[in-house]
Amino acid sequence: MNTSRSRAGTWRTAALAVLLTTGVITGTATGSASAGSARTETAVGSSGGVTETVVRVKAPLPASFGARPAACDWLSYLRYRSSAGPASAADADRVLVAQPGILEGAGAFDSVARNTVTRAAQQGRNLEFWALDRRSNCLEDHTGTASGDQHTAVDYYYRGKQVAGRTFAGFVGDDQLGWMARLGIEQTVRDQYDLLAAELPDQKVRKEKVLCGGHSLGGVVTGYFATADFDGDPATTADAGQNQCAGYFALDTTVSTSLGDLSGSIPDDTGLPDIGLGYGVVQAGLDSGLFPRSLSAPVLLNPETMTLLAIAGVGAVQDPDGESDLPGYLPRNTNIEATNRFLFSRDPATFLTGSPAVKDFRLTNEAVLGALMDDQSVPLAFLQSSVGFFDGGPITDKNFPVTNGSSAQPGLFGTEYKAIPAEPHGPLYTWRDYDRVGDADDPGYRSSDGTPFTAAGKEVTDIQELARSMGTQPLDFTEQYFPTKLVTDLELSTSPQVKRLVVHPGGLTARPTLTVLAGDGLLAGRIPADLHPVVADGYQHLDVLTAAPVQNNGRPEPVSTALTEFARDPR
């Protein structure tokens, strides 16, 4: 952890450089590139034997999508490889290509990518891990967070101040997202195919070396990719999705063409249209703007509030143990106020009155990030990680939006007891990192019914690794503009318009599959035994991506261990 803190300045500088650099580096995935080409690869940084770059490949959308920003005619991914390994991906032993989950960006894979590449290198093998960004992430502006300073980021996004000569144009309104009305599962899997074909032109190399997979919703996207046909002729199969992969992997999900295993991963109240209207009516509503083209909710799940998560990450990297002034420094508006009340209210009365408010508590920057992302704090299961616990003062139950002990299944809110600081205007609340839970000086906080809020076996993610992933990556941890059509397509999987995309149904089982599930994640209590999954005990939904390389039991992190072994011999 101390090492990651000392590198904070390096990561912040690198992230801003990525945004401002227009040149192309050599030693790319398929060879050198020249300025002005249809491919750029820019260094992010190297540490611990892992080199990270951000790659952009030009892949224009069909004209039928209509007007869109020029940046949206490019595909992007984070490329992780061994610093001592080959420069060309075609010469790697394997290339793992990962689709993100709902409301998730490439930056979320940072820890699992590093852990996997590192573990393979220790065994004398060269793996690459490609964390994909969905095309719609082209709309995000990371300039403020890439400055590496929390106040600068707030001033950029909320007060019109420039950073590096750039002024924030504002969060993109739905009226500007007409092109996203067509951005569904068909284009999403086409984007993956086009990217793979551009980066690894030899189909035999793809079939022998690429492992295709994803997290959460990314498992379903992988299922559609595996069953797809990309040349319009089912009789020719070199282009079939199954023949671009040597195997599949699923991270707290399953490789399928159904949303059935992902209960709780799609939030309520995001303006999703009623799929009972049928495919044609839903599509017409998206085209006309009657239905929102991007998923959004008034609390937490919208571009503005997801930007706040990244800003909190910046603060935790910049000054982890310093007292945070973020709650008071942010502008006051309905969106931010509602989000703060939802996340920091101990009971319904506090939510309704707004008192005490988060700004009434003294929190370190790490404690703010922990409060936003930890499974004992944030209510939404698909946003939870096991990143430690509050420290420094009395703690009480958080019985909003659900009462502790009332949830029998993970669902939307998860099963872990929630906690919140008890004393406004009191002590400075700090954050006890995952590897200090259960130490001799741990107060061992308990709920009012005597239930321990957490234990060492339940904590797996390093707060500083999470902060780095959220606050310093050139491609975001979250996804501010998630295409509504991608969800409605998957919900309408039995409609003829979506069903026709499953051209080669046998593709789902044509290759070996590794399924890795979070023990306390979305499938907790209903883990499909027939898949023979690797189960990471104590993990929440995001922990399969964010967990630290060494766990509290002294053992190597199980997700990256399983991926490394699968990459050695995917059978």
C-alpha positions in Angstrom: 0.0 0.0 0.0 2.8 2.4 0.8 4.3 1.8 -2.6 1.1 2.8 -4.4 0.9 6.0 -2.3 4.4 7.0 -3.3 3.6 6.5 -6.9 0.5 8.8 -6.8 2.2 11.7 -8.4 3.5 9.6 -11.2 0.1 8.2 -12.0 -1.6 11.6 -11.9 1.0 13.1 -14.3 0.7 10.1 -16.6 -3.1 10.3 -16.8 -3.1 14.0 -17.7 -0.3 13.3 -20.3 -2.5 10.7 -21.9 -5.3 13.2 -22.4 -3.0 15.9 -23.8 -0.8 13.7 -26.0 -1.5 13.3 -29.6 1.6 11.4 -30.6 1.9 7.6 -31.0 4.4 5.4 -29.3 6.2 2.5 -30.9 6.1 -1.1 -29.8 2.4 -1.3 -30.1 0.2 -4.4 -30.0 0.7 -5.1 -33.7 3.8 -3.1 -34.4 4.8 0.5 -34.8 2.4 3.2 -35.8 2.9 6.6 -37.4 1.4 9.9 -36.5 -2.0 10.5 -38.2 -2.7 6.7 -38.4 -5.9 5.0 -37.5 -4.3 3.7 -34.3 -2.6 5.3 -31.3 -1.0 3.8 -28.3 0.1 6.1 -25.4 2.1 5.2 -22.3 0.3 5.4 -19.0 3.1 4.0 -16.8 5.1 1.0 -15.8 5.4 -0.3 -12.3 5.9 -3.7 -10.6 6.9 -5.2 -13.9 3.6 -4.3 -15.6 3.4 -1.8 -18.5 0.1 0.0 -19.1 -0.9 1.8 -22.3 -4.1 3.3 -23.6 -4.9 2.2 -27.1 -7.3 3.8 -29.5 -8.3 2.3 -32.9 -10.4 4.1 -35.5 -13.6 2.2 -36.2 -16.3 4.5 -37.7 -19.9 3.7 -37.0 -22.2 3.2 -40.0 -23.7 6.3 -41.4 -27.1 5.1 -40.2 -26.2 6.1 -36.6 -26.3 9.7 -37.5 -24.3 12.6 -36.1 -22.0 11.9 -33.2 -18.7 13.4 -31.8 -15.6 12.4 -33.8 -14.2 10.7 -30.7 -17.1 8.2 -30.9 -15.7 6.8 -34.2 -12.8 5.3 -32.1 -12.6 2.2 -29.9 -10.4 2.3 -26.8 -8.9 -0.1 -24.3 -6.3 -0.3 -21.6 -3.5 -2.7 -22.5 -1.5 -4.4 -19.6 1.5 -6.5 -20.4 4.7 -7.7 -18.8 7.4 -5.0 -19.0 9.9 -7.8 -19.8 7.6 -9.5 -22.4 7.3 -9.0 -26.1 6.1 -5.7 -27.5 3.7 -7.4 -30.0 0.6 -8.9 -28.6 0.7 -11.6 -31.3 3.9 -12.9 -29.5 2.3 -13.1 -26.1 1.3 -16.5 -24.7 -2.3 -15.4 -24.2 -4.3 -12.2 -24.5 -7.3 -11.8 -22.1 -9.9 -9.5 -23.5 -12.5 -8.3 -21.0 -15.9 -6.7 -21.5 -17.0 -4.4 -18.7 -20.2 -4.7 -16.7 -23.1 -2.3 -16.6 -22.2 1.3 -15.8 -18.5 0.2 -15.8 -15.5 1.3 -17.7 -12.1 -0.1 -18.5 -10.4 1.4 -15.4 -12.4 -1.0 -13.2 -10.1 -3.9 -14.4 -6.9 -2.2 -13.3 -6.1 -4.4 -10.2 -7.2 -7.8 -11.7 -5.3 -7.0 -14.9 -2.1 -6.2 -13.0 -2.4 -9.1 -10.7 -2.9 -11.5 -13.6 -0.1 -10.2 -15.7 2.3 -10.2 -12.7 1.4 -13.7 -11.6 1.9 -15.1 -15.0 5.3 -13.4 -15.3 6.4 -15.0 -12.0 5.7 -18.3 -13.7 7.7 -17.4 -16.8 4.7 -16.7 -19.0 3.8 -13.5 -20.9 0.1 -12.6 -20.7 -1.6 -9.5 -21.9 -4.9 -8.2 -20.4 -7.0 -5.8 -22.5 -9.7 -4.0 -20.6 -12.3 -2.7 -23.1 -14.1 0.5 -22.9 -17.6 0.7 -24.5 -17.9 3.0 -27.4 -20.2 5.4 -25.5 -17.4 6.2 -23.1 -16.2 8.5 -25.8 -18.5 11.1 -24.3 -16.6 11.4 -21.0 -14.2 14.2 -20.2 -11.5 13.2 -17.7 -9.6 16.5 -17.9 -10.5 17.6 -14.3 -9.8 14.3 -12.6 -6.6 13.8 -14.6 -5.2 17.0 -13.0 -4.6 15.0 -9.9 -6.0 17.7 -7.6 -9.4 17.4 -6.1 -10.2 21.1 -5.9 -9.1 21.6 -9.5 -11.4 18.8 -10.6 -14.4 20.3 -8.7 -13.6 23.8 -10.2 -13.4 22.3 -13.7 -16.6 20.4 -13.6 -18.7 22.7 -11.5 -17.3 26.3 -11.7 -16.2 26.7 -15.3 -12.5 27.0 -14.6 -10.1 25.8 -17.2 -7.6 23.0 -17.0 -4.7 22.9 -19.5 -6.6 25.5 -21.6 -9.8 23.4 -21.7 -13.2 24.3 -20.4 -15.8 21.7 -19.5 -18.6 21.6 -22.0 -21.1 20.2 -19.5 -22.6 16.8 -19.0 -24.2 15.5 -22.2 -28.0 15.8 -22.4 -30.2 13.0 -23.8 -31.1 15.3 -26.7 -27.5 14.9 -27.9 -27.5 11.1 -27.7 -29.6 10.3 -30.8 -26.8 8.2 -32.2 -26.9 6.0 -29.1 -30.4 4.9 -29.8 -28.8 2.2 -32.1 -26.0 1.3 -29.8 -27.2 -2.1 -28.7 -25.8 -5.7 -28.4 -25.2 -6.1 -32.2 -22.9 -3.1 -32.4 -21.2 -3.9 -29.1 -20.1 -7.4 -30.2 -19.2 -6.0 -33.7 -17.0 -3.5 -32.0 -15.1 -6.3 -30.2 -14.7 -8.2 -33.4 -13.4 -5.2 -35.3 -11.0 -4.4 -32.5 -9.6 -7.9 -32.4 -9.3 -8.1 -36.1 -7.5 -4.8 -36.3 -5.1 -5.6 -33.4 -4.5 -9.3 -34.2 -5.1 -9.6 -38.0 -4.3 -13.3 -38.1 -7.5 -15.2 -37.2 -5.5 -18.3 -36.3 -3.6 -16.3 -33.7 -6.9 -15.0 -32.3 -8.4 -18.5 -32.1 -5.3 -20.0 -30.4 -4.3 -17.1 -28.0 -7.3 -14.9 -27.2 -9.4 -15.6 -24.1 -12.7 -13.7 -24.3 -14.7 -12.8 -21.2 -16.1 -10.1 -19.0 -17.5 -9.0 -15.6 -21.2 -8.9 -14.8 -23.1 -7.8 -17.9 -19.8 -8.5 -19.8 -20.5 -12.2 -19.4 -23.7 -11.8 -21.4 -22.0 -9.7 -24.0 -19.4 -12.4 -24.3 -22.2 -15.0 -24.8 -23.5 -13.0 -27.7 -20.0 -12.6 -29.1 -19.5 -16.3 -28.9 -22.7 -17.1 -30.9 -22.3 -14.3 -33.4 -21.5 -14.4 -37.1 -19.7 -11.4 -38.5 -19.5 -11.8 -42.3 -23.2 -12.4 -42.9 -22.7 -16.0 -44.1 -23.2 -18.6 -41.5 -21.6 -21.2 -43.7 -18.2 -19.6 -43.4 -17.1 -19.9 -39.8 -13.6 -18.4 -39.6 -15.4 -15.1 -38.7 -17.7 -16.7 -36.1 -17.3 -15.3 -32.6 -16.4 -18.7 -31.2 -13.4 -18.8 -33.6 -11.9 -15.6 -32.3 -11.4 -17.2 -28.8 -9.4 -20.1 -27.3 -11.7 -19.9 -24.2 -14.1 -17.8 -22.2 -14.0 -16.4 -18.7 -16.8 -15.0 -16.5 -16.2 -12.8 -13.5 -19.2 -12.9 -11.1 -21.4 -13.7 -14.0 -22.0 -16.5 -16.5 -21.2 -16.6 -20.2 -24.8 -16.8 -21.6 -27.3 -15.0 -23.7 -29.7 -14.3 -20.8 -29.8 -11.8 -18.0 -31.3 -14.5 -15.7 -28.1 -14.9 -13.6 -27.6 -11.1 -13.0 -30.4 -10.3 -10.6 -29.5 -7.1 -8.9 -27.0 -5.9 -11.5 -29.5 -3.6 -13.3 -30.6 -0.8 -11.0 -34.2 0.2 -10.6 -35.5 3.7 -11.4 -33.2 4.4 -14.4 -35.9 5.2 -16.9 -35.8 1.9 -18.7 -38.8 1.5 -21.0 -41.3 -1.2 -20.5 -40.2 -4.1 -22.7 -43.7 -5.4 -22.7 -44.3 -2.8 -25.4 -42.3 -5.0 -27.8 -39.0 -4.5 -29.7 -40.4 -2.2 -32.4 -42.1 0.2 -30.0 -39.1 0.4 -27.7 -36.8 1.1 -30.6 -39.1 3.8 -32.0 -39.2 5.4 -28.5 -35.4 5.4 -28.4 -35.1 6.8 -31.9 -37.6 9.6 -31.2 -36.2 10.4 -27.7 -39.4 9.4 -26.0 -37.3 7.0 -24.0 -33.9 8.0 -22.6 -30.9 6.8 -24.7 -28.7 6.5 -21.7 -29.4 5.0 -18.3 -29.7 7.6 -15.5 -31.2 7.8 -12.1 -31.6 10.9 -9.8 -29.4 9.4 -7.1 -25.8 8.2 -7.7 -26.3 6.7 -11.1 -25.9 9.6 -13.5 -22.9 11.4 -15.2 -22.6 14.1 -12.5 -22.6 11.8 -9.5 -20.4 9.1 -11.1 -17.9 11.9 -11.8 -18.0 12.5 -8.0 -16.8 8.9 -7.4 -13.7 9.7 -9.5 -13.1 12.9 -7.7 -13.3 11.1 -4.4 -10.6 8.7 -5.8 -8.4 11.6 -6.7 -8.6 12.9 -3.1 -7.8 9.5 -1.6 -4.7 9.3 -3.8 -3.7 13.0 -3.3 -3.9 13.1 0.5 -5.3 9.8 1.9 -5.0 10.6 5.6 -5.9 14.3 5.3 -9.2 15.6 6.5 -11.6 15.9 3.5 -13.3 19.1 2.6 -15.0 17.6 -0.5 -18.5 17.6 0.9 -18.3 21.3 1.7 -16.4 22.2 -1.4 -18.9 20.7 -3.8 -21.6 23.0 -5.1 -25.0 22.5 -3.6 -27.6 21.2 -6.1 -30.5 18.8 -5.9 -28.6 16.0 -7.5 -25.6 16.1 -5.2 -27.8 16.7 -2.1 -30.1 13.7 -2.9 -27.1 11.5 -3.5 -25.4 12.5 -0.2 -28.6 11.9 1.7 -29.1 8.5 0.1 -25.5 7.4 0.9 -25.0 9.0 4.3 -28.4 8.9 6.1 -28.6 6.5 9.0 -32.4 6.2 8.9 -35.4 7.5 6.9 -35.8 10.5 9.2 -32.2 11.6 8.5 -32.9 11.2 4.8 -36.0 13.4 4.9 -34.5 16.1 7.1 -31.0 16.1 5.8 -29.6 16.4 9.3 -27.0 15.4 10.2 -25.5 15.8 6.7 -22.2 14.3 5.5 -20.5 17.7 5.7 -21.2 17.6 9.5 -18.8 14.7 9.9 -15.0 14.9 9.9 -13.7 12.3 7.5 -10.3 11.6 5.9 -10.2 11.5 2.1 -9.8 7.7 2.3 -12.9 7.5 4.6 -14.9 9.4 2.0 -14.0 7.0 -0.7 -14.6 4.0 1.6 -18.0 5.4 2.5 -18.8 5.7 -1.3 -17.6 2.2 -2.3 -17.5 -0.2 0.7 -20.0 -3.0 1.2 -20.7 -1.8 4.8 -21.6 1.6 3.5 -22.9 1.9 -0.1 -26.4 0.2 -0.4 -26.2 -0.9 -4.1 -24.8 -4.4 -4.4 -23.4 -4.0 -7.9 -21.2 -1.0 -6.6 -19.9 -2.8 -3.5 -16.3 -3.7 -2.7 -14.8 -5.0 0.5 -12.3 -2.3 1.1 -11.9 -2.1 4.9 -13.9 -0.2 7.5 -14.4 3.1 9.4 -12.1 3.8 12.3 -11.5 6.7 14.8 -14.8 7.1 16.5 -18.2 5.5 17.4 -20.1 3.8 14.6 -23.8 3.1 14.3 -26.2 1.1 12.1 -27.2 2.5 8.8 -30.8 1.5 8.4 -31.6 3.3 5.2 -32.7 2.5 2.5 -33.2 -1.0 4.1 -32.9 -2.1 7.7 -29.9 -4.1 8.8 -30.6 -7.8 8.8 -33.7 -7.6 6.7 -32.3 -8.7 3.3 -32.2 -12.5 2.8 -30.8 -12.4 -0.7 -28.2 -10.1 -2.3 -30.6 -8.5 -4.8 -30.1 -4.8 -5.3 -28.9 -3.9 -1.8 -26.8 -6.9 -0.8 -26.8 -8.7 2.6 -23.9 -7.0 4.5 -24.8 -4.9 7.6 -24.4 -1.2 6.8 -22.6 1.3 9.1 -22.1 5.0 9.4 -20.2 7.4 11.7 -22.3 8.2 14.8 -20.9 11.6 16.0 -21.3 14.7 13.8 -18.8 17.5 14.6 -16.8 15.0 16.5 -13.6 13.0 16.0 -11.8 12.6 12.7 -13.0 9.4 11.2 -10.2 7.5 9.4 -10.2 4.4 7.3 -8.9 1.0 8.3 -7.6 -0.7 5.2 -8.5 -4.3 4.3 -5.3 -5.8 5.7 -5.7 -4.1 9.1 -9.1 -5.4 9.9 -8.9 -7.8 12.7 -5.5 -6.5 14.0 -4.9 -6.1 17.7 -5.9 -2.5 17.7 -9.1 -3.0 15.7 -12.1 -1.8 17.8 -14.2 -4.6 16.4 -17.3 -2.5 15.7 -20.7 -4.3 16.1 -24.2 -3.6 15.1 -26.9 -2.8 17.6 -28.0 -6.5 17.6 -24.4 -7.6 18.4 -23.5 -8.7 14.8 -19.9 -7.8 13.9 -20.0 -5.4 10.9 -17.1 -7.1 9.3 -14.1 -9.5 9.8 -10.7 -10.0 8.2 -12.0 -12.8 6.0 -14.6 -10.4 4.5 -12.1 -7.7 3.5 -10.1 -8.1 0.3 -9.5 -4.8 -1.6 -6.8 -2.3 -0.8 -8.3 1.2 -0.6 -5.3 2.8 -2.3 -5.5 0.4 -5.3 -9.2 1.2 -5.5 -8.4 5.0 -5.3 -5.8 4.6 -8.1 -8.3 2.7 -10.3 -11.0 5.3 -9.7 -9.0 8.5 -9.7 -6.0 8.1 -12.0 -6.9 5.9 -15.0 -7.2 7.6 -18.4 -10.3 5.4 -19.1 -12.8 5.7 -16.3 -13.7 3.1 -13.6 -17.4 4.0 -14.1 -19.5 4.5 -17.2 -21.3 7.8 -17.3 -23.4 7.2 -20.5 -24.5 3.6 -20.6 -26.6 2.8 -23.7 -30.2 2.0 -22.8 -30.5 -0.1 -26.0 -27.9 -2.5 -24.8 -30.1 -3.4 -21.8 -33.4 -3.5 -23.7 -31.9 -5.7 -26.4 -30.8 -8.2 -23.7 -34.2 -8.0 -22.0 -35.9 -8.6 -25.3 -33.6 -11.6 -26.1 -36.6 -13.7 -27.3 -37.7 -11.1 -29.9 -36.9 -12.0 -33.5 -34.7 -8.9 -33.9 -32.4 -10.0 -31.1 -32.7 -13.7 -31.5 -31.4 -13.6 -35.0 -28.0 -12.4 -33.6 -27.5 -15.9 -32.1 -26.4 -17.4 -35.3 -24.1 -20.2 -33.8 -25.8 -21.2 -30.5 -23.2 -23.9 -30.1 -20.6 -21.2 -29.7 -21.5 -20.9 -26.0 -20.0 -24.3 -25.3 -17.5 -24.5 -28.1 -14.6 -23.4 -26.0 -13.6 -24.1 -22.4 -15.1 -21.7 -19.8 -13.7 -20.4 -16.5 -16.4 -19.1 -14.2 -15.1 -17.1 -11.1 -17.8 -16.0 -8.7 -17.8 -13.7 -5.7 -18.8 -15.6 -2.6 -21.0 -12.7 -1.4 -21.7 -11.3 -4.9 -24.8 -11.3 -7.1 -25.0 -15.1 -7.4 -24.6 -15.7 -3.7 -26.9 -18.4 -2.5 -27.7 -19.6 -6.0 -24.3 -20.5 -7.4 -24.7 -22.8 -10.4 -22.8 -25.9 -9.4 -22.8 -27.4 -13.0 -20.4 -24.7 -14.0 -17.8 -25.9 -11.5 -17.0 -22.3 -10.6 -14.1 -21.0 -8.6 -15.7 -19.2 -5.7 -13.8 -16.3 -4.1 -15.0 -16.4 -0.4 -15.9 -13.0 1.1 -15.8 -11.2 -2.2 -18.4 -8.7 -3.3 -19.4 -8.0 -6.9 -16.6 -5.5 -7.6 -14.0 -7.4 -5.6 -13.4 -9.8 -8.4 -11.8 -6.8 -10.2 -10.4 -4.8 -7.4 -9.0 -7.3 -4.8 -5.4 -6.9 -3.6 -2.7 -9.4 -4.8 -2.2 -10.9 -1.3 -5.2 -11.6 0.9 -5.6 -11.5 4.7 -5.1 -15.3 4.9 -1.7 -14.8 3.3 -2.7 -16.5 0.1 -2.5 -15.1 -3.4 -5.6 -13.4 -4.8 -7.9 -16.2 -6.1 -9.4 -14.5 -9.2 -6.1 -13.6 -10.9 -4.7 -17.0 -9.8 -7.6 -18.8 -11.5 -7.2 -16.6 -14.7 -3.5 -17.3 -14.8 -4.0 -21.1 -14.5 -6.8 -21.0 -17.1 -4.6 -19.1 -19.5 -1.9 -21.7 -19.1 -4.2 -24.5 -20.2 -7.8 -23.5 -21.0 -9.3 -27.0 -20.8 
